[in-house]
Amino acid sequence: MLAASVTRALNSPDHPFPLARRVAEIGDDGGGPGAVRVVGADVLAPYLLGDRVPGHDDIEAVRAAVREFPAPPPAPHPDPVWAARDWALVRALAVLGVDATEWEGVCAEAGDGSADPGATGSEPWPTWAVGMARLSTLALPHLEGATRTQALARRTDLARGMARAMLRRDHHTAARLARWLALDQRSAPEPLLGSALDHLALLGVDESRTALEIALARRIAQPEH
């Protein structure tokens, strides 16, 4: 439900997006805060990619979600996706003027907001593309880091991964990789992106998370971003 609300906000940039109200509508039994944690930094996309300004209650809704559903405790081999997702959240909040580095529940590896923990190595393109799809929450214009640098350097591999996922009818993975391609579309155009997004919109729009990735890719690719 929350992912669908974010998608509608991205597709209708002139309409308000009261995040706190949307979270409350889902329910106060953990469903609303849990949805915020699942959507992650993308829940802030209507503010980051437009003229909307989050209210104090909107930021508090995010903080309450992080507190109620904290990242796993530090471990010898922490989950890189958790660290990357919280890094993206901390950086997105910083762009909006909010310091979340000391928030209770933020992943320890992401708390300083300075180093991008999601950067992957030099794996073969199929493995690397799957890893990049899992890190799609980092594919926002304001989140500069090592992962984005790799995405720009390996755009051909992103396109290969997107095409492979579409052939396998894995629409969610394809949409996530399309979002990475959209991020630097103006500086390094990918001719397949537009038709791929149109195709995915026809086939994957019934899944709320896939629809959100498609909406984000379209919005990110627009000239003002």
ABEGO torsion letter per residue (X at the ends): XAAAAAAAAAABAABBBBAAAAAAAAEAAGAAAAAAAAAEAAAAAAAAABABBBBAAAAAAAAAAAAABBBBBBBABBBAAAAAAAAAAAAAAAAAGBBAAABBGBBAAAAAGABBAABBBABBAAAAAAAAAAAAAABBAABBEAAAAAAAAAAAAAAAAAAAAAAAGBAAAAAAAAAAAAAAAAABBBAAAAAAAAAAAAAAAABAAAAAAAAAAAAAABAAX
